[in-house]
Amino acid sequence: MLNELHAHMAEGEPMIARFAEAATRMAEGSMLDEELVKLKEQSQLIISTLREDKLLLGRANEELARVKAQVAELQAKWAMLVKRRDRIAATMAEKKSSVEHLLKEAAEKKALALRKLD
């Protein structure tokens, strides 16, 4: 009977080994599932952060475009003001020259009139 018991045990050893191997695989599979869940959660966080960054980048690009437009507008105004200043300066120079010419003529007429009086 003892021999029979040993024989049954010997027959059961491969089955026990297979059961232990299956249990080990199940434990490993469970750990892999947990790791996969963690990786999915991390991926979702990263994707969420990327979406937020994309929105922020879009807003920054819009603001940059607005600022570029403002800079272009200011440059155009600057150029217009420089032209206006140059025209005013030229007009002032012409008027100054005309006034100097009129003053010279007036002085000459005065001198001529004074000579006639003498």
Buried (B, 14 or more C-beta within 10 A) or exposed (E): EEEEEEEEEEEEEEEEEEEEEEEEEEEEEEEEEEEEEEEEEEEEEEEEEEEEEEEEEEEEEEEEEEEEEEEEEEEEEEEEEEEEEEEEEEEEEEEEEEEEEEEEEEEEEEEEEEEEEE
